[in-house]
Amino acid sequence: MPLHVIGALTRYYATCNANTHGTFVTSVESDRLLEEARAVAATFLGARGGHTISFGANMTTLTYSLSRAIARSLRPGDEVVITELDHEANRGPWLTLEDRGVTIREVALLRDGTLDHDDFRAKVGAKTRLVAMGLASNALGTVNDVALARELSRRAGAWLMVDAVHYAPHFPVDVSAMDVDFLVCSAYKFYGPHVGLLYAREGLLDRLQTDRLVTQDPGAPYRIETGTLNHAAIMGVKAAIEYIASLGEGRTLRHRLVSALERIGTHERALASRLHRELGGIDGVTVHGPSFEVPRRAPTVSFTVKGRTATEVSARLAESGICTWDGHFYALRAIEKLGLLENGGVTRVGIALYSMDEEVDRLLDVVRLL
């Protein structure tokens, strides 16, 4: 986490740290700072204003809240479409709707780590009320076709909800251009604290029966926010977005953010594509997910080593000071569908804006000795 972000948290605790909607100075300041944070988050996501941005403990909690609210507008026989590629946070909350008689249909995952578009077209139909899809896979790096999802959901008269948790740190997000109805992401992925963000198209949140106390503000974006928010952490969200913008150029915050994320993406893609290519050339190593020949791919490289479990590989890399994850990373269905779960899943390497060529060299050297 950048020092600029840490400083924003400590400044709030040291100088403000009050609940909202009071008449005294620190409460008034908390109100102002929270609305500023919503506005900055809206700019980060390409939304029209802070009135479309809700905060929560994390993306999973917000998605559960959204699923319960949407469920109250559904009837038995209605359908929700999810995918086999997604993180469980964008599957589990929707699968619970089966208890209400809602049919859940799953878009198939292909062996190359991409979704089956023909199956996607077949699964979205007249009874579809919601399509829930990730923008980028946290396990395989696949970037999904949001334009296709929007076309199919519009044709069915359904809402489109996207999970941008793994996408937002690497690419500019533009909810207006993507024309999504709901979008969720997590600030900890883009160098901030653990805070979930929910974008809801203007007017949609007001139509949903959310779980809330009678004392809660009934209007958007507040109606899905339960209890007192983590104000200091939300200051960190704003600071993280400002930090990213500081790496770009342009006259407006949005211009600087897009510029920065394009520069970050160029750096990350160069390292990740090299890692993907050179890992694939090592005997006994299999790299999973799409190649970097596709126009857009997240800089996430997952692989397996013959004769080694994913945990063994990650542990050996950790001995050399290389931090990698092993397992399924909550993308349980995808790892299971690819037949990788029995051997402990995959070892996952995440490239970020601070990653360096020397680190890639060191990782490759260790893997060659396994």
WOHUPE-V683635 format. One record per residue. N is the residue number from 1. RES is the residue in one small letter. OMEGA is omega in whole degrees, -180 to 180 (NA if undefined). BURIAL is b if it has 16 or more other C-alpha atoms within 10 Angstrom, else e. D_LAST is the distance of its C-alpha to the last C-alpha in Angstrom with 2 decimals. Layout:
BEGIN
n->N res->RES omega->OMEGA burial->BURIAL d_last->D_LAST
n->N res->RES omega->OMEGA burial->BURIAL d_last->D_LAST
END
This chain:
BEGIN
n->1 res->m omega->-179 burial->e d_last->31.78
n->2 res->p omega->178 burial->e d_last->34.05
n->3 res->l omega->178 burial->e d_last->36.70
n->4 res->h omega->179 burial->e d_last->39.34
n->5 res->v omega->179 burial->b d_last->38.32
n->6 res->i omega->179 burial->b d_last->38.25
n->7 res->g omega->180 burial->e d_last->41.63
n->8 res->a omega->178 burial->b d_last->43.11
n->9 res->l omega->-176 burial->b d_last->42.31
n->10 res->t omega->178 burial->b d_last->43.75
n->11 res->r omega->180 burial->e d_last->46.82
n->12 res->y omega->179 burial->b d_last->47.65
n->13 res->y omega->-175 burial->e d_last->47.43
n->14 res->a omega->-170 burial->e d_last->49.46
n->15 res->t omega->-174 burial->e d_last->52.17
n->16 res->c omega->173 burial->b d_last->52.56
n->17 res->n omega->178 burial->b d_last->50.86
n->18 res->a omega->175 burial->b d_last->53.65
n->19 res->n omega->-171 burial->b d_last->54.01
n->20 res->t omega->171 burial->b d_last->55.45
n->21 res->h omega->172 burial->e d_last->58.96
n->22 res->g omega->-180 burial->e d_last->60.92
n->23 res->t omega->-177 burial->e d_last->63.70
n->24 res->f omega->-164 burial->e d_last->62.49
n->25 res->v omega->-176 burial->e d_last->60.63
n->26 res->t omega->175 burial->b d_last->57.02
n->27 res->s omega->177 burial->b d_last->57.23
n->28 res->v omega->179 burial->b d_last->58.62
n->29 res->e omega->177 burial->b d_last->55.85
n->30 res->s omega->177 burial->b d_last->53.20
n->31 res->d omega->-178 burial->b d_last->54.79
n->32 res->r omega->-178 burial->e d_last->54.72
n->33 res->l omega->179 burial->b d_last->51.12
n->34 res->l omega->178 burial->b d_last->49.90
n->35 res->e omega->174 burial->b d_last->51.80
n->36 res->e omega->-180 burial->e d_last->50.38
n->37 res->a omega->177 burial->b d_last->46.85
n->38 res->r omega->-178 burial->b d_last->47.69
n->39 res->a omega->179 burial->b d_last->49.07
n->40 res->v omega->178 burial->b d_last->46.01
n->41 res->a omega->178 burial->b d_last->43.69
n->42 res->a omega->177 burial->b d_last->45.98
n->43 res->t omega->179 burial->b d_last->45.66
n->44 res->f omega->-176 burial->b d_last->41.87
n->45 res->l omega->-180 burial->b d_last->42.03
n->46 res->g omega->-179 burial->b d_last->44.89
n->47 res->a omega->-174 burial->b d_last->47.34
n->48 res->r omega->180 burial->e d_last->51.07
n->49 res->g omega->-177 burial->b d_last->51.31
n->50 res->g omega->180 burial->b d_last->50.29
n->51 res->h omega->178 burial->b d_last->52.38
n->52 res->t omega->-173 burial->b d_last->49.59
n->53 res->i omega->174 burial->b d_last->46.85
n->54 res->s omega->178 burial->b d_last->46.35
n->55 res->f omega->177 burial->b d_last->44.03
n->56 res->g omega->-177 burial->b d_last->42.36
n->57 res->a omega->-180 burial->b d_last->39.88
n->58 res->n omega->-178 burial->b d_last->37.01
n->59 res->m omega->-178 burial->b d_last->36.57
n->60 res->t omega->-180 burial->b d_last->36.29
n->61 res->t omega->178 burial->e d_last->39.53
n->62 res->l omega->-179 burial->b d_last->41.35
n->63 res->t omega->174 burial->b d_last->40.25
n->64 res->y omega->179 burial->b d_last->41.51
n->65 res->s omega->-180 burial->b d_last->44.75
n->66 res->l omega->-179 burial->b d_last->45.10
n->67 res->s omega->178 burial->b d_last->44.47
n->68 res->r omega->179 burial->b d_last->47.15
n->69 res->a omega->180 burial->b d_last->49.56
n->70 res->i omega->-179 burial->b d_last->49.05
n->71 res->a omega->-177 burial->b d_last->49.37
n->72 res->r omega->177 burial->e d_last->52.95
n->73 res->s omega->-178 burial->e d_last->53.87
n->74 res->l omega->178 burial->b d_last->52.45
n->75 res->r omega->176 burial->e d_last->54.18
n->76 res->p omega->-178 burial->e d_last->53.06
n->77 res->g omega->173 burial->e d_last->51.97
n->78 res->d omega->-175 burial->b d_last->50.68
n->79 res->e omega->172 burial->b d_last->47.15
n->80 res->v omega->-179 burial->b d_last->44.13
n->81 res->v omega->174 burial->b d_last->41.32
n->82 res->i omega->-180 burial->b d_last->37.71
n->83 res->t omega->177 burial->b d_last->34.43
n->84 res->e omega->-177 burial->b d_last->31.40
n->85 res->l omega->-166 burial->b d_last->29.18
n->86 res->d omega->167 burial->b d_last->30.49
n->87 res->h omega->-178 burial->b d_last->29.44
n->88 res->e omega->179 burial->b d_last->31.36
n->89 res->a omega->175 burial->b d_last->33.60
n->90 res->n omega->174 burial->b d_last->35.19
n->91 res->r omega->-176 burial->b d_last->35.34
n->92 res->g omega->-180 burial->b d_last->36.24
n->93 res->p omega->180 burial->b d_last->39.41
n->94 res->w omega->178 burial->b d_last->40.73
n->95 res->l omega->178 burial->b d_last->39.89
n->96 res->t omega->-179 burial->b d_last->42.17
n->97 res->l omega->176 burial->b d_last->45.06
n->98 res->e omega->179 burial->b d_last->45.09
n->99 res->d omega->180 burial->e d_last->47.04
n->100 res->r omega->180 burial->e d_last->49.77
n->101 res->g omega->177 burial->e d_last->49.99
n->102 res->v omega->178 burial->b d_last->47.99
n->103 res->t omega->178 burial->b d_last->45.96
n->104 res->i omega->178 burial->b d_last->42.34
n->105 res->r omega->-175 burial->b d_last->41.05
n->106 res->e omega->176 burial->b d_last->37.39
n->107 res->v omega->-174 burial->b d_last->36.34
n->108 res->a omega->175 burial->b d_last->33.71
n->109 res->l omega->178 burial->b d_last->30.17
n->110 res->l omega->-177 burial->b d_last->29.12
n->111 res->r omega->-179 burial->e d_last->25.80
n->112 res->d omega->177 burial->e d_last->25.20
n->113 res->g omega->177 burial->b d_last->25.40
n->114 res->t omega->179 burial->b d_last->29.03
n->115 res->l omega->177 burial->b d_last->32.21
n->116 res->d omega->-175 burial->b d_last->34.57
n->117 res->h omega->176 burial->b d_last->37.59
n->118 res->d omega->178 burial->e d_last->39.93
n->119 res->d omega->177 burial->e d_last->39.15
n->120 res->f omega->-180 burial->b d_last->39.65
n->121 res->r omega->-178 burial->e d_last->43.09
n->122 res->a omega->-175 burial->e d_last->43.93
n->123 res->k omega->-180 burial->b d_last->43.01
n->124 res->v omega->-176 burial->b d_last->45.13
n->125 res->g omega->-174 burial->b d_last->48.78
n->126 res->a omega->-178 burial->e d_last->52.20
n->127 res->k omega->-178 burial->e d_last->51.19
n->128 res->t omega->178 burial->b d_last->48.22
n->129 res->r omega->-180 burial->b d_last->48.96
n->130 res->l omega->169 burial->b d_last->45.61
n->131 res->v omega->180 burial->b d_last->42.41
n->132 res->a omega->-173 burial->b d_last->39.43
n->133 res->m omega->173 burial->b d_last->36.39
n->134 res->g omega->175 burial->b d_last->33.56
n->135 res->l omega->179 burial->b d_last->33.57
n->136 res->a omega->-180 burial->b d_last->29.80
n->137 res->s omega->178 burial->b d_last->27.03
n->138 res->n omega->-179 burial->b d_last->24.95
n->139 res->a omega->-172 burial->b d_last->22.21
n->140 res->l omega->179 burial->b d_last->22.20
n->141 res->g omega->180 burial->b d_last->24.16
n->142 res->t omega->172 burial->b d_last->27.00
n->143 res->v omega->-174 burial->b d_last->30.36
n->144 res->n omega->-178 burial->b d_last->33.15
n->145 res->d omega->-178 burial->e d_last->36.56
n->146 res->v omega->179 burial->b d_last->38.88
n->147 res->a omega->177 burial->e d_last->41.82
n->148 res->l omega->179 burial->e d_last->41.58
n->149 res->a omega->179 burial->b d_last->41.39
n->150 res->r omega->179 burial->b d_last->44.42
n->151 res->e omega->-177 burial->e d_last->46.33
n->152 res->l omega->-179 burial->b d_last->45.81
n->153 res->s omega->177 burial->b d_last->46.59
n->154 res->r omega->-179 burial->e d_last->49.67
n->155 res->r omega->-179 burial->e d_last->50.95
n->156 res->a omega->-176 burial->b d_last->50.73
n->157 res->g omega->-176 burial->e d_last->52.28
n->158 res->a omega->173 burial->b d_last->49.21
n->159 res->w omega->176 burial->b d_last->47.53
n->160 res->l omega->178 burial->b d_last->44.11
n->161 res->m omega->-178 burial->b d_last->41.76
n->162 res->v omega->176 burial->b d_last->38.45
n->163 res->d omega->-178 burial->b d_last->35.51
n->164 res->a omega->-177 burial->b d_last->34.54
n->165 res->v omega->-176 burial->b d_last->32.22
n->166 res->h omega->-178 burial->b d_last->29.15
n->167 res->y omega->-171 burial->b d_last->31.39
n->168 res->a omega->180 burial->b d_last->33.61
n->169 res->p omega->-169 burial->b d_last->31.18
n->170 res->h omega->-175 burial->b d_last->30.39
n->171 res->f omega->173 burial->b d_last->33.62
n->172 res->p omega->176 burial->b d_last->37.35
n->173 res->v omega->178 burial->b d_last->38.83
n->174 res->d omega->-177 burial->b d_last->42.38
n->175 res->v omega->179 burial->b d_last->43.80
n->176 res->s omega->180 burial->e d_last->47.07
n->177 res->a omega->180 burial->e d_last->45.64
n->178 res->m omega->177 burial->e d_last->43.43
n->179 res->d omega->180 burial->e d_last->46.53
n->180 res->v omega->177 burial->b d_last->44.71
n->181 res->d omega->177 burial->b d_last->46.68
n->182 res->f omega->175 burial->b d_last->44.14
n->183 res->l omega->177 burial->b d_last->40.90
n->184 res->v omega->174 burial->b d_last->38.71
n->185 res->c omega->-176 burial->b d_last->36.05
n->186 res->s omega->-175 burial->b d_last->34.65
n->187 res->a omega->-179 burial->b d_last->35.18
n->188 res->y omega->178 burial->b d_last->32.09
n->189 res->k omega->178 burial->b d_last->30.08
n->190 res->f omega->167 burial->b d_last->32.16
n->191 res->y omega->177 burial->b d_last->32.04
n->192 res->g omega->178 burial->b d_last->34.82
n->193 res->p omega->177 burial->b d_last->35.41
n->194 res->h omega->176 burial->b d_last->34.97
n->195 res->v omega->176 burial->b d_last->37.97
n->196 res->g omega->177 burial->b d_last->38.41
n->197 res->l omega->175 burial->b d_last->40.60
n->198 res->l omega->169 burial->b d_last->42.65
n->199 res->y omega->174 burial->b d_last->44.58
n->200 res->a omega->178 burial->b d_last->47.45
n->201 res->r omega->-178 burial->b d_last->49.77
n->202 res->e omega->177 burial->b d_last->53.20
n->203 res->g omega->-175 burial->e d_last->55.33
n->204 res->l omega->-177 burial->e d_last->52.70
n->205 res->l omega->179 burial->b d_last->51.90
n->206 res->d omega->-179 burial->b d_last->55.62
n->207 res->r omega->-175 burial->e d_last->55.92
n->208 res->l omega->177 burial->b d_last->53.43
n->209 res->q omega->-178 burial->b d_last->54.35
n->210 res->t omega->172 burial->b d_last->51.72
n->211 res->d omega->179 burial->e d_last->51.32
n->212 res->r omega->175 burial->b d_last->53.30
n->213 res->l omega->180 burial->e d_last->55.92
n->214 res->v omega->-180 burial->e d_last->59.48
n->215 res->t omega->-178 burial->e d_last->59.30
n->216 res->q omega->175 burial->e d_last->56.40
n->217 res->d omega->-175 burial->e d_last->57.33
n->218 res->p omega->-178 burial->b d_last->57.68
n->219 res->g omega->173 burial->e d_last->56.91
n->220 res->a omega->4 burial->b d_last->53.71
n->221 res->p omega->-170 burial->b d_last->51.27
n->222 res->y omega->-168 burial->b d_last->52.09
n->223 res->r omega->178 burial->b d_last->52.82
n->224 res->i omega->-180 burial->b d_last->49.22
n->225 res->e omega->-177 burial->b d_last->48.48
n->226 res->t omega->177 burial->b d_last->49.13
n->227 res->g omega->179 burial->e d_last->50.05
n->228 res->t omega->180 burial->e d_last->49.59
n->229 res->l omega->175 burial->b d_last->46.71
n->230 res->n omega->-172 burial->e d_last->44.26
n->231 res->h omega->-178 burial->b d_last->46.29
n->232 res->a omega->179 burial->b d_last->44.26
n->233 res->a omega->178 burial->b d_last->41.01
n->234 res->i omega->173 burial->b d_last->42.93
n->235 res->m omega->177 burial->b d_last->43.95
n->236 res->g omega->176 burial->b d_last->40.25
n->237 res->v omega->179 burial->b d_last->39.84
n->238 res->k omega->-179 burial->b d_last->42.60
n->239 res->a omega->178 burial->b d_last->41.11
n->240 res->a omega->178 burial->b d_last->37.66
n->241 res->i omega->177 burial->b d_last->39.41
n->242 res->e omega->178 burial->b d_last->41.45
n->243 res->y omega->178 burial->b d_last->38.37
n->244 res->i omega->-179 burial->b d_last->36.89
n->245 res->a omega->-179 burial->b d_last->40.32
n->246 res->s omega->180 burial->e d_last->40.46
n->247 res->l omega->-179 burial->e d_last->37.75
n->248 res->g omega->-179 burial->b d_last->39.97
n->249 res->e omega->178 burial->e d_last->43.43
n->250 res->g omega->-174 burial->e d_last->46.62
n->251 res->r omega->180 burial->e d_last->49.89
n->252 res->t omega->177 burial->e d_last->49.01
n->253 res->l omega->-180 burial->b d_last->46.24
n->254 res->r omega->178 burial->b d_last->45.24
n->255 res->h omega->-179 burial->e d_last->45.11
n->256 res->r omega->178 burial->b d_last->42.94
n->257 res->l omega->-180 burial->b d_last->40.55
n->258 res->v omega->179 burial->b d_last->40.16
n->259 res->s omega->-179 burial->b d_last->39.77
n->260 res->a omega->-177 burial->b d_last->37.12
n->261 res->l omega->175 burial->b d_last->35.04
n->262 res->e omega->177 burial->b d_last->35.29
n->263 res->r omega->178 burial->b d_last->34.06
n->264 res->i omega->-179 burial->b d_last->31.23
n->265 res->g omega->178 burial->b d_last->30.33
n->266 res->t omega->179 burial->e d_last->30.32
n->267 res->h omega->-177 burial->b d_last->27.95
n->268 res->e omega->-178 burial->b d_last->25.55
n->269 res->r omega->-180 burial->b d_last->25.66
n->270 res->a omega->-180 burial->e d_last->24.88
n->271 res->l omega->-176 burial->b d_last->21.67
n->272 res->a omega->-180 burial->b d_last->20.58
n->273 res->s omega->176 burial->b d_last->21.50
n->274 res->r omega->179 burial->e d_last->19.56
n->275 res->l omega->179 burial->b d_last->16.39
n->276 res->h omega->-177 burial->b d_last->17.14
n->277 res->r omega->-174 burial->e d_last->17.82
n->278 res->e omega->174 burial->e d_last->14.89
n->279 res->l omega->-179 burial->b d_last->12.25
n->280 res->g omega->180 burial->e d_last->14.29
n->281 res->g omega->-180 burial->e d_last->14.01
n->282 res->i omega->180 burial->e d_last->10.30
n->283 res->d omega->177 burial->e d_last->10.15
n->284 res->g omega->-180 burial->e d_last->9.39
n->285 res->v omega->174 burial->b d_last->9.85
n->286 res->t omega->178 burial->b d_last->13.37
n->287 res->v omega->-175 burial->b d_last->15.28
n->288 res->h omega->-180 burial->b d_last->18.27
n->289 res->g omega->-177 burial->b d_last->21.71
n->290 res->p omega->174 burial->b d_last->24.12
n->291 res->s omega->178 burial->b d_last->23.40
n->292 res->f omega->174 burial->b d_last->24.88
n->293 res->e omega->178 burial->e d_last->27.68
n->294 res->v omega->-176 burial->e d_last->29.71
n->295 res->p omega->-177 burial->e d_last->32.20
n->296 res->r omega->-180 burial->b d_last->30.85
n->297 res->r omega->179 burial->b d_last->27.47
n->298 res->a omega->-176 burial->b d_last->26.14
n->299 res->p omega->-179 burial->b d_last->23.32
n->300 res->t omega->-176 burial->b d_last->20.95
n->301 res->v omega->-179 burial->b d_last->17.68
n->302 res->s omega->-176 burial->b d_last->16.10
n->303 res->f omega->173 burial->b d_last->13.15
n->304 res->t omega->179 burial->b d_last->11.34
n->305 res->v omega->-178 burial->b d_last->8.15
n->306 res->k omega->177 burial->e d_last->9.50
n->307 res->g omega->180 burial->e d_last->9.47
n->308 res->r omega->172 burial->e d_last->8.42
n->309 res->t omega->179 burial->b d_last->11.34
n->310 res->a omega->179 burial->b d_last->11.94
n->311 res->t omega->178 burial->b d_last->12.84
n->312 res->e omega->180 burial->b d_last->9.71
n->313 res->v omega->-179 burial->b d_last->7.85
n->314 res->s omega->179 burial->b d_last->11.01
n->315 res->a omega->179 burial->b d_last->11.36
n->316 res->r omega->177 burial->e d_last->8.29
n->317 res->l omega->180 burial->b d_last->9.70
n->318 res->a omega->178 burial->e d_last->13.06
n->319 res->e omega->179 burial->e d_last->12.53
n->320 res->s omega->176 burial->e d_last->12.50
n->321 res->g omega->-180 burial->e d_last->15.52
n->322 res->i omega->-174 burial->b d_last->14.29
n->323 res->c omega->177 burial->e d_last->16.28
n->324 res->t omega->177 burial->b d_last->15.22
n->325 res->w omega->174 burial->b d_last->16.80
n->326 res->d omega->177 burial->b d_last->15.72
n->327 res->g omega->-178 burial->b d_last->18.25
n->328 res->h omega->175 burial->b d_last->21.27
n->329 res->f omega->-179 burial->b d_last->22.85
n->330 res->y omega->169 burial->e d_last->26.24
n->331 res->a omega->-169 burial->b d_last->25.96
n->332 res->l omega->-176 burial->b d_last->26.00
n->333 res->r omega->-179 burial->b d_last->27.98
n->334 res->a omega->-180 burial->b d_last->25.89
n->335 res->i omega->177 burial->b d_last->22.58
n->336 res->e omega->-178 burial->e d_last->24.63
n->337 res->k omega->180 burial->b d_last->26.35
n->338 res->l omega->177 burial->e d_last->23.17
n->339 res->g omega->-174 burial->e d_last->22.15
n->340 res->l omega->-173 burial->b d_last->19.05
n->341 res->l omega->-175 burial->b d_last->20.55
n->342 res->e omega->-180 burial->e d_last->20.03
n->343 res->n omega->176 burial->e d_last->16.23
n->344 res->g omega->179 burial->b d_last->16.74
n->345 res->g omega->-176 burial->b d_last->17.28
n->346 res->v omega->169 burial->b d_last->15.07
n->347 res->t omega->-174 burial->b d_last->13.26
n->348 res->r omega->176 burial->b d_last->15.98
n->349 res->v omega->178 burial->b d_last->16.34
n->350 res->g omega->177 burial->b d_last->19.98
n->351 res->i omega->-180 burial->b d_last->21.51
n->352 res->a omega->-176 burial->b d_last->24.81
n->353 res->l omega->-178 burial->b d_last->27.60
n->354 res->y omega->-180 burial->e d_last->26.18
n->355 res->s omega->-174 burial->e d_last->22.68
n->356 res->m omega->177 burial->e d_last->22.15
n->357 res->d omega->-177 burial->e d_last->20.62
n->358 res->e omega->180 burial->e d_last->19.07
n->359 res->e omega->176 burial->e d_last->17.12
n->360 res->v omega->177 burial->b d_last->15.80
n->361 res->d omega->-177 burial->e d_last->14.86
n->362 res->r omega->179 burial->e d_last->12.98
n->363 res->l omega->180 burial->b d_last->11.07
n->364 res->l omega->180 burial->b d_last->10.20
n->365 res->d omega->-180 burial->e d_last->9.23
n->366 res->v omega->-179 burial->e d_last->6.68
n->367 res->v omega->179 burial->b d_last->5.24
n->368 res->r omega->-178 burial->e d_last->5.68
n->369 res->l omega->-178 burial->e d_last->3.82
n->370 res->l omega->NA burial->e d_last->0.00
END
